[in-house]
Amino acid sequence: MNSNTAMPTISSPLESSHQVVNEPIQDALISPVVEENRALRPDTLKPAQPPTPEIEGLRYNAEVISAYYHRRPFQVWARILKILLPFLTFGFSWWWNRNTVVSETKQRRQAVRLRETLTRLGPAFIKVGQALSTRPDLVSPIYLEELARLQDQLPAFDNELAYQFIQEELGAHPDEIYADLTEEPIAAASLGQVYKGRLKTGEHVAVKVQRPGLAQNIALDMYILRQLAILVMNNVKRVRSDLVGIMDEFATRIFEEMDYTQEGRNAERFAQLYGNLPEIYVPRIYWQYTGRRVLTMEWINGTKLTQPEAIRAQGIDATHLIDVGVQCSLRQLLESGFFHADPHPGNLLATPDGKLAYLDFGMMSEVKPYQRYGLIEAVVHMVNRDFEGLANDYVKLEFLTPDTDLTPIIPALATVFNHALGASVAELNFKSITDQLSEVMYEYPFRVPAYYALIIRSLVTLEGIAINVDPDFKVLSKAYPYVAKRLLTDPAPELRASLRDLLFKEGTFRWNRLENLLRNARDNSDYDINRVVDQTTEYLFSERGELIRNQLVDVIVRGVDTFGNNAIRSLTYSLGERFGFAVNPPTVSTADQQTLEHIQRIFGILRETPGFDPIKLAPVFPRLLFKPETHRMGQQIVEGLAQRAIARFIRGFLLPEEAEPNHEIVPASRPQLSSANC
C-alpha cells in the first residue's frame, strides 16, 4: 500500500490537534504535522515564541492504543516474543554461570550483550538501562561502563533521514538554516540524535533530531506493559499498587518527550523556576529552528558528572556540584512541584565555570501542593522516628486509604525504619529505605500511587550519580537541612502545624528538636535567619500561636525564677562562707537547669548562623510591646513568678523538711549535659 492509498477511518492512538492526513494504516501511530507550518522558511519567521499546547503536542491515549492493538494480536505476540527470547537466553546464561568464576573478558561480553539487547528492544528498555547505569551500588563496574553508553552512544540513524526531518519541520534544507552542522551526529540517545551546529547569527547550538518510527514502537511497548500490569493486578492479590496508573503516567511522559516543542516549553519553564539559582544553568531554546521532531538549543560545553576526576582536574568540586543538584531537586519536588524526572548523567554537565547545567527536558512531571507538604512532613516524622505521624502521612500521600487500621502498621514501620535509619540522619539513603519499606508494603495494604513512581525514579537516579562521585554520599542527609529550613521559614498552615507537632509532645516543649532544626537549617545555603525571626514573631503573636505563647511564658518564668533564685542563693552562700554562717550550697532542679542549658545552646547556634545579627532584632521589640498578646504574656509572667515565689516561701519556711516534689535537686554549679540530637 503506497502513501497515497486512502486508509480506513480509525482513531489515531496518539491524540494530536494536528490536521490528520491520509497515511498507510501501519503509519497511523505517527501524529501528522501541520503542513502549512512546514512551508514557513526560517528567514521569514518573526521572533519565535513557543507554540501553545493547543496547537502542538502528542497526547497519550491508553484507550485508543488498546483498541488499536486489540485487533492486531499477531503483531503484539511477535513483539512479546522479540522481547522475551533475548532476556530468557541472557537469564539462562547468567544462571548457568552464577556459581562459577567468570573471567573479566566473559563478563564484558555479557555486558555488551545486555547493552545491545536493550538497544535493539528500543527506547522503553534503553531507559531501564540508563537508570541501571547510575547505580554502582547495584551493578558491577563492567556492566556500568557498558550501560553508560546507552546515555548518548547509541547507534545513529541515517543522516539523510535526519536532514529530511529538519527540512520537513523547519521548511528548508539544513544548509539554508545553519551556518555549520556536523556531518555526523556527535551523540545518539534513546529518542533522537544530536548534531553540533552554528546559526547564521553566530550562536553555537545543539540540534536534536528525533528517531524515525519512534511513536509506533513506544505505543506497542506501552500497550504490552499496560496489559501485563492489568494481568498482575487482576491475578496477584498481594499487589495493591496502581500498576496501570504507574504505566499510564510513565507512558504520558514518554509521549510528551517525543514532542520537542513540549520539551522546549519545559526548558523555558525550568529556567524561569530554577535558572536564577547561582550555580544552575539552563540552555536557551531557539524557537525559530524548533519543531515537533527537531529541537535547536544553546550548545553547552561541560563534563559529565560521572567523570569526577576530569571535573576535579578543572578545579571544580564534583561533590559540591552533586550537592547543588540535590538542593535543586529538592526545590523542584518540594517547592515548585515541577521536576526533572530523568536526571541521568547524559542530562547533567559540569560547566567550565563550575555550574551544573541541565540539558534534556523531555521527561518532566509535577507534584501537587498537598503531596509536596506531605513529603516534607514524612521526612520530618521519619527522621524524628515519629512513626504514628509517618503512618498518617502515608494516608495523606495516598499510600493507604483513610479507612486503613494503622494500629498494626505503626510498630511495623518502627521496626523497618529503626533498622534502615541506623544511628543518625547521616546514614539515610533511598536504597535502604525503599528496600526495607517494600517488606512492609507486601505485608500491609499499601499501594504505590502513580505520581510517586517518577519521584522515586528521579531521586534514586540522582543518588546513583552521587554515589559514583562520592560512595559515602547520602541524599537524605543532604536533604534534611533544606527540610529544616522549610519548616522554620514556610508560613504554609500545613508546615506550621507540622512544626508545632514536632516541637510539642503532650504539652511539653521539646528543646532538643528545636536545637536540631536550627543546627540543620543553618547548613542550607539560602537559609535566612532574619526571615525566620520575622515569621516566628508574626506566628507567635497570632491566634494560632497561643499554645506556643503559653509554653514560652512557662519557659520565661522558669528561666527568670531559676536565674534570680540561683543568684540570691549564691550571694547568701558567699556571705555565709565569709562570716562563718552555716548555709546550704545553692541548688536548682534538674528540669530548670536543663532548660537554661538548652537556651544557652540555642543562642550559641544562632550566633554561629550566617547572617545572624542581634542588632537587627532591635526593631522587632517596639512592635511587640504594643500588641495585646504581649501585655497578656507580661501579666502571666508576673503571676507565674509570684506563684513560684510564694511556693518557695511555703516550702522554705513552713515545710522546711520537704524537698521540691518531682524534681531532682542538684548543686547549681554542676554542669548538666543533654543530647541535642533527635
C-alpha positions in Angstrom: 0.0 0.0 0.0 1.6 3.3 -1.0 1.3 6.6 0.8 -1.5 7.9 -1.5 -3.8 5.0 -0.7 -6.8 6.0 1.4 -6.8 4.4 4.8 -9.9 3.3 6.7 -11.3 5.7 9.2 -9.7 4.9 12.6 -8.8 6.9 15.7 -5.1 7.5 16.0 -3.7 6.2 19.3 -1.7 9.4 19.5 -4.1 12.3 20.1 -3.0 15.5 18.5 -4.6 18.6 17.3 -2.6 18.4 14.1 -4.6 18.0 10.9 -5.0 14.3 10.0 -3.6 13.3 6.7 -4.0 10.0 4.7 -1.3 7.5 5.7 -0.9 3.8 5.5 -2.5 2.0 8.4 0.8 0.9 9.8 1.8 4.5 10.0 -1.3 5.6 11.8 0.6 5.8 15.1 2.6 8.8 13.9 0.8 12.1 14.7 0.9 14.2 11.5 2.4 17.7 11.4 0.5 20.7 10.1 1.6 21.1 6.5 1.3 24.9 6.5 3.8 25.1 9.3 6.3 23.2 7.3 6.1 25.7 4.5 7.4 28.5 6.6 11.1 29.3 5.9 13.2 30.3 8.9 14.2 33.6 7.4 10.6 34.6 7.2 9.7 33.8 10.8 9.1 36.5 13.3 10.9 36.5 16.7 9.9 33.0 17.8 7.6 32.2 20.6 6.9 28.7 21.9 3.8 27.1 20.3 0.9 26.7 22.6 -0.1 23.1 23.8 -3.4 23.5 22.0 -1.6 23.8 18.6 1.3 21.4 19.1 1.7 18.2 21.0 1.4 14.5 21.2 -1.0 13.1 23.7 -1.0 9.6 25.1 -4.4 7.9 24.9 -4.4 4.4 26.5 -7.9 3.5 25.4 -7.3 4.3 21.7 -4.0 2.5 21.7 -5.6 -0.6 23.4 -8.4 -0.6 20.9 -5.9 -0.4 18.0 -3.7 -3.3 19.1 -6.5 -5.4 20.4 -7.3 -6.0 16.8 -3.7 -6.9 16.0 -2.8 -9.9 18.2 -0.2 -11.3 15.9 1.7 -8.0 15.9 1.5 -7.9 19.7 2.7 -11.5 20.2 5.5 -11.1 17.7 6.8 -8.2 19.8 6.4 -10.1 23.0 8.5 -13.0 21.7 11.1 -10.5 20.4 11.3 -9.1 24.0 11.2 -12.4 25.9 13.6 -14.5 23.9 16.7 -12.4 24.4 16.0 -12.0 28.1 15.4 -15.7 28.6 18.7 -16.6 26.9 20.6 -13.9 28.8 19.0 -15.0 32.1 19.8 -18.7 31.5 23.4 -17.7 30.7 23.6 -15.7 34.0 22.0 -18.5 36.0 24.4 -21.1 34.5 27.5 -19.1 35.4 26.3 -17.8 38.8 28.3 -20.3 40.8 31.4 -20.2 38.7 34.3 -17.7 38.4 33.7 -15.8 35.2 36.7 -14.0 33.6 36.6 -10.3 33.1 36.6 -10.8 29.3 33.5 -13.0 29.5 31.8 -10.6 31.9 32.4 -7.8 29.4 30.9 -9.9 26.6 27.8 -10.4 28.7 27.6 -6.7 29.5 27.9 -5.9 25.8 25.2 -8.4 25.0 22.9 -6.9 27.6 23.5 -3.4 26.2 22.9 -4.5 22.6 19.8 -6.3 23.6 18.3 -3.2 25.3 19.3 -1.1 22.3 17.5 -3.4 19.9 14.4 -3.5 22.0 14.0 0.2 21.8 13.5 3.4 23.9 11.5 1.9 26.8 14.2 -0.7 27.6 17.0 1.8 26.9 15.6 3.9 29.7 15.7 1.0 32.1 19.4 0.5 31.1 20.1 4.2 31.6 18.6 4.0 35.1 20.8 1.0 36.0 23.9 2.8 34.6 23.7 5.3 37.5 23.7 2.6 40.3 27.2 1.5 41.2 25.7 0.0 44.4 23.6 -2.4 42.3 25.6 -3.0 39.1 29.2 -4.2 38.7 31.7 -1.7 37.2 31.9 -3.6 33.9 28.2 -3.5 33.4 28.1 0.1 34.5 30.7 1.0 31.8 28.6 -0.7 29.1 25.2 0.6 30.2 26.6 4.1 30.4 26.9 4.0 26.6 23.1 3.9 26.5 23.0 7.6 27.6 24.4 9.1 24.4 26.3 6.5 22.5 23.6 4.5 20.8 23.7 3.6 17.1 22.7 6.6 14.9 20.2 6.6 12.1 20.9 7.7 8.6 22.0 11.3 8.1 19.8 11.8 5.0 16.7 10.9 7.0 17.7 13.3 9.8 18.2 16.1 7.2 14.8 15.2 5.7 13.1 15.6 9.1 14.8 19.0 9.6 13.5 20.2 6.2 10.0 18.9 6.9 9.9 20.5 10.3 11.6 23.8 9.6 10.7 24.3 5.9 14.2 24.5 4.5 17.3 22.3 4.0 19.8 22.4 6.9 22.4 24.2 4.7 20.0 27.1 4.4 19.2 27.2 8.1 22.5 26.6 9.8 25.9 28.2 9.0 27.6 25.0 10.1 26.3 21.5 11.1 28.5 18.5 11.8 28.4 15.8 9.1 27.7 13.1 11.6 25.8 13.2 14.9 28.0 13.7 18.0 25.7 11.8 20.3 22.7 9.4 19.9 20.3 8.7 22.7 17.0 6.7 23.0 14.7 9.2 21.3 17.0 11.1 19.0 20.5 12.1 17.9 22.3 15.4 18.3 24.4 17.5 15.9 26.6 20.4 16.8 25.9 23.5 14.7 26.2 27.2 14.3 23.4 29.6 13.4 23.9 32.2 10.7 23.8 34.8 13.5 26.9 33.1 15.1 25.5 31.2 18.1 26.7 27.7 18.7 23.8 25.3 19.0 22.8 21.6 19.6 20.4 20.3 17.1 18.4 17.3 18.2 16.5 15.2 15.6 14.0 12.5 16.5 14.4 8.9 15.5 12.1 7.6 12.8 9.3 5.2 13.7 9.5 6.2 17.3 5.8 6.6 18.0 4.8 3.1 16.8 7.5 1.3 18.7 6.8 3.1 22.0 3.0 2.8 21.6 3.3 -1.0 21.2 5.6 -1.4 24.1 3.4 0.7 26.4 0.4 -1.4 25.3 2.2 -4.6 26.2 3.4 -3.3 29.6 0.0 -2.0 30.4 -1.7 -5.3 29.6 0.9 -7.0 31.8 0.1 -4.6 34.6 -3.6 -5.4 34.3 -2.8 -9.1 34.3 -0.8 -8.8 37.5 -3.3 -6.6 39.3 -6.2 -8.9 38.5 -4.4 -12.1 39.5 -1.8 -11.3 42.2 -3.8 -10.2 45.2 -0.8 -9.1 47.2 -0.1 -6.4 44.6 -2.3 -3.5 45.6 -0.3 -0.7 43.9 -1.9 1.1 40.9 0.4 -0.6 38.3 -1.8 0.5 35.5 -1.8 4.1 36.7 2.0 4.0 37.0 2.4 2.7 33.5 0.0 5.4 32.2 2.0 8.1 34.0 5.2 6.8 32.5 3.8 6.5 29.0 2.3 10.0 29.2 5.7 11.4 30.0 7.4 9.4 27.2 4.8 10.7 24.7 5.4 14.2 25.8 9.1 13.6 25.4 8.6 12.7 21.8 7.3 16.2 21.1 10.2 18.6 21.1 8.0 21.6 21.2 6.8 20.4 24.6 10.4 19.9 25.6 11.2 23.5 24.7 8.3 24.7 26.8 9.6 22.6 29.7 13.1 24.0 29.3 11.8 27.6 29.5 9.6 26.9 32.5 12.5 25.1 34.2 14.7 28.2 33.5 12.1 30.5 34.9 11.8 28.5 38.1 15.4 27.4 38.8 17.6 29.3 36.3 18.0 32.1 38.8 19.9 29.8 41.2 23.6 31.0 41.1 25.1 27.5 40.3 22.4 26.2 37.9 22.5 26.8 34.2 19.6 26.1 31.7 20.3 26.5 27.9 18.3 28.8 25.7 15.8 27.4 23.2 15.8 28.8 19.6 12.1 28.6 18.6 12.8 29.7 15.0 14.5 26.4 14.5 12.4 24.1 16.6 9.5 21.8 15.6 7.9 18.6 16.9 10.8 16.4 15.6 13.6 19.0 15.7 14.9 21.0 18.7 17.6 23.7 18.5 19.1 24.8 21.8 22.2 26.6 23.1 25.3 24.5 22.9 26.8 23.7 26.4 30.4 22.8 27.0 30.8 20.6 30.0 31.8 17.3 31.6 29.6 14.5 32.8 29.1 14.2 36.5 30.2 10.5 36.2 33.7 11.8 35.4 34.6 13.3 38.8 38.4 13.1 38.1 38.0 15.2 34.9 35.8 17.7 36.8 38.4 18.0 39.7 41.2 18.5 37.1 39.4 21.7 36.1 39.5 22.9 39.8 35.8 22.2 40.3 34.5 20.3 43.4 32.4 17.4 41.9 30.9 16.6 45.3 29.7 20.2 45.7 28.0 20.1 42.3 26.2 16.9 43.4 25.0 18.8 46.4 23.9 21.6 44.1 21.9 19.1 42.1 20.3 17.7 45.3 19.3 21.1 46.5 17.8 22.0 43.1 15.9 18.7 43.0 14.5 19.4 46.5 13.3 22.8 45.2 11.7 21.1 42.2 9.9 18.4 44.3 9.0 20.3 47.4 8.7 24.0 46.4 7.6 24.5 42.9 6.5 20.9 42.1 7.8 20.9 38.5 10.6 18.4 38.5 13.1 16.8 36.1 12.1 13.1 36.0 15.1 11.8 34.1 18.3 13.2 35.6 20.8 10.6 34.2 24.4 11.6 33.6 23.9 12.4 30.0 21.5 15.2 31.1 23.7 16.8 33.7 27.0 18.5 33.0 29.6 20.4 35.0 30.4 23.6 33.1 34.0 25.1 33.0 32.8 27.9 35.3 31.7 25.4 37.9 27.9 25.4 37.3 25.5 22.5 36.9 23.9 22.5 33.5 20.6 20.6 32.8 20.2 19.6 29.2 17.2 17.3 28.5 13.8 18.5 29.5 11.6 15.9 27.7 10.6 13.9 30.7 9.2 16.3 33.3 6.4 15.8 35.9 4.6 17.7 38.6 3.9 17.2 42.3 0.7 18.8 43.7 0.9 21.1 46.7 -0.7 18.6 49.2 1.8 16.0 48.0 4.7 18.4 48.5 3.7 19.2 52.0 3.0 15.6 52.7 6.5 14.6 51.6 8.1 17.2 53.9 6.1 16.0 56.8 7.0 12.4 56.1 10.7 13.2 56.1 10.4 15.1 59.4 8.5 12.2 61.0 10.9 9.6 59.6 14.0 11.5 60.8 12.5 12.0 64.2 11.2 8.5 64.4 7.6 9.6 64.9 6.1 6.5 63.3 2.5 7.3 64.2 2.9 10.6 62.3 4.6 8.8 59.4 1.7 6.3 59.2 -0.8 9.2 58.9 1.5 10.8 56.2 1.1 7.7 54.1 -2.7 8.2 54.3 -2.3 11.8 53.2 0.0 10.8 50.4 -2.5 8.1 49.2 -0.3 5.1 50.0 -3.0 4.0 52.4 -6.8 4.5 52.3 -8.4 6.7 55.0 -10.2 3.7 56.5 -7.0 1.7 57.0 -6.4 0.5 60.5 -3.0 1.9 61.4 -2.6 0.1 64.7 -0.5 -2.8 63.4 1.2 -0.7 60.8 2.8 1.8 63.2 5.0 -0.8 65.0 5.9 -2.4 61.6 7.2 1.0 60.4 9.1 1.4 63.6 10.8 -1.9 63.1 11.7 -1.3 59.5 12.8 2.3 59.8 14.7 2.0 63.0 16.8 -0.6 61.2 17.1 1.5 58.0 17.9 4.7 59.7 20.7 3.4 61.8 22.2 5.8 64.3 21.7 9.1 62.6 20.3 11.1 59.6 23.8 10.9 58.0 23.2 7.1 57.4 20.0 7.7 55.4 19.8 6.6 51.7 16.9 5.9 49.4 18.0 2.3 48.6 18.0 1.2 52.2 14.7 2.9 52.8 12.9 1.6 49.7 14.3 -1.9 50.3 13.1 -2.0 53.9 9.7 -0.4 53.0 9.0 -3.0 50.3 8.7 -5.6 53.0 6.0 -3.7 54.9 4.1 -2.9 51.6 3.6 -6.5 50.9 2.6 -7.3 54.4 0.0 -4.5 54.8 -2.5 -2.8 52.4 0.0 -0.2 50.9 -0.3 0.9 47.3 2.1 3.0 45.3 0.3 5.9 43.7 1.2 6.7 40.1 2.7 10.1 40.8 5.2 8.7 43.3 6.9 6.3 40.8 8.6 9.2 38.8 9.6 10.9 42.1 11.4 7.8 43.2 12.9 7.2 39.8 14.3 10.8 39.8 15.7 10.6 43.3 17.2 7.1 43.0 18.9 8.1 39.8 20.3 11.2 41.3 21.5 9.3 44.3 23.2 6.8 42.0 25.1 9.6 40.3 26.1 11.0 43.7 27.4 7.6 44.8 29.5 7.4 41.7 31.2 10.7 42.8 31.3 10.0 46.5 30.5 6.5 47.7 29.5 7.9 51.2 27.1 10.5 49.7 23.6 10.2 51.3 20.9 12.3 49.5 18.6 12.4 52.5 21.3 13.6 54.9 21.8 16.5 52.5 18.1 17.0 52.2 17.3 17.4 55.9 18.9 20.9 56.2 16.5 22.0 53.4 13.5 20.4 55.1 14.5 22.1 58.4 14.8 25.4 56.6 11.3 25.0 55.1 9.8 24.1 58.5 11.2 27.2 60.1 10.5 29.7 57.2 7.5 28.4 55.3 4.3 30.1 56.5 2.0 27.5 55.0 -0.5 26.2 57.6 0.4 22.6 56.8 4.0 23.2 57.8 3.2 25.4 60.7 1.1 22.5 62.1 3.9 20.1 61.4 6.4 22.3 63.2 4.1 22.5 66.2 3.6 18.8 66.3 7.4 18.4 66.1 8.2 20.7 68.9 5.4 19.8 71.3 4.6 16.4 72.8 1.8 16.1 75.3 2.1 19.8 76.2 5.8 19.6 76.7 8.2 21.7 74.6 10.9 19.5 73.1 14.0 21.7 73.2 16.3 19.1 71.5 14.1 19.1 68.4 14.3 22.9 68.1 18.1 22.7 68.5 18.3 20.1 65.8 16.2 22.1 63.4 18.2 25.3 63.9 21.5 23.4 63.6 20.5 21.7 60.4 18.8 24.7 58.8 21.9 26.9 59.2 23.7 24.5 56.8 21.2 25.3 54.0 22.6 27.8 51.5 19.5 30.1 51.3 18.6 30.0 55.0 17.7 33.5 56.2 17.7 33.7 60.0 16.2 37.2 59.9 13.2 35.9 57.9 12.8 33.2 60.5 12.7 35.8 63.3 10.1 37.8 61.4 7.8 34.9 60.6 8.2 33.4 64.1 7.1 36.6 65.8 4.3 37.0 63.4 3.1 33.5 64.0 3.8 33.6 67.8 1.5 36.7 68.3 -1.3 35.4 66.1 -4.3 33.3 67.3 -2.6 30.1 66.1 0.4 30.8 68.3 -1.5 30.7 71.6 -0.2 27.3 72.6 3.4 28.3 71.9 2.9 31.6 73.8 1.8 29.7 76.9 4.8 27.4 76.6 7.0 30.4 76.2 5.6 32.1 79.3 6.4 28.9 81.3 9.9 28.9 79.9 10.5 32.6 80.8 9.0 32.1 84.3 11.3 29.1 84.9 14.3 30.9 83.5 13.9 34.2 85.3 13.0 32.4 88.6 15.9 30.0 88.3 18.4 32.7 87.5 17.1 35.1 90.3 16.9 32.3 92.9 20.3 31.0 92.0 21.8 34.5 92.2 20.3 35.1 95.7 21.4 31.7 97.0 24.9 32.2 95.6 25.1 35.6 97.3 23.8 34.1 100.6 26.2 31.2 100.4 29.1 33.5 99.7 28.2 35.8 102.6 27.7 32.7 104.8 31.1 31.4 104.0 32.7 34.8 104.6 31.1 35.4 108.0 31.1 31.8 109.2 27.4 31.0 108.9 26.2 27.5 108.1 24.4 27.9 104.8 23.5 25.1 102.4 25.0 25.4 98.9 22.7 26.8 96.2 20.6 24.2 94.4 18.4 24.1 91.3 16.1 21.5 89.9 17.3 19.3 87.0 14.5 20.4 84.8 15.2 24.1 85.3 19.0 23.6 84.8 18.4 21.7 81.6 16.1 24.5 80.3 18.8 27.0 80.9 21.3 24.9 79.1 19.0 24.4 76.1 18.6 28.2 75.9 22.3 28.7 76.1 22.9 26.2 73.3 20.2 27.7 71.1 21.8 31.2 71.5 25.2 29.5 70.6 23.6 28.0 67.4 22.1 31.4 66.5 25.5 33.2 66.9 27.1 30.7 64.6 24.4 31.0 62.0 25.5 33.1 58.9 23.7 36.4 58.8 22.6 36.5 62.4 23.0 40.0 63.9 21.4 40.8 67.3 21.2 44.5 66.3 18.7 43.6 63.5 16.4 42.2 66.2 16.1 45.6 67.9 13.2 46.9 65.6 11.2 43.8 66.5 10.8 44.6 70.2 9.0 48.0 69.8 6.4 46.4 67.5 5.8 43.7 70.0 5.3 46.0 73.0 2.1 47.4 71.7 0.5 44.0 70.9 -2.3 42.9 73.4 -0.8 39.4 73.4 2.4 40.9 74.8 0.6 42.5 77.6 -1.2 39.3 78.5 2.1 37.4 78.4 3.6 40.1 80.8 0.7 39.5 83.2 1.1 35.8 83.0 4.9 36.0 83.6 4.4 38.2 86.7 1.7 35.9 88.1 3.9 32.9 87.4 6.9 34.4 89.2 4.7 35.4 92.1 3.3 31.9 92.4 6.7 30.3 92.4 8.0 32.8 95.0 5.0 32.0 97.3 5.5 28.3 96.8 9.2 28.6 97.6 8.4 30.6 100.7 6.0 28.0 101.9 8.4 25.2 101.3 11.3 27.0 102.8 9.7 28.4 106.0 6.6 26.4 106.7 7.6 23.0 105.4 11.4 23.0 105.8 11.7 19.2 105.9 10.1 18.6 102.5 12.1 18.8 99.3 10.7 20.1 96.0 8.3 17.4 94.7 9.0 15.5 91.5 12.3 17.3 90.9 15.9 16.1 91.4 17.9 18.7 93.2 21.5 19.2 92.1 24.2 21.8 93.0 23.8 24.8 90.8 27.5 24.7 89.9 27.4 21.2 88.5 27.0 21.2 84.7 24.1 19.2 83.2 24.5 17.8 79.7 21.7 16.8 77.5 21.7 15.5 73.9 20.8 18.0 71.3 20.1 15.3 68.7 16.8 13.9 67.7 
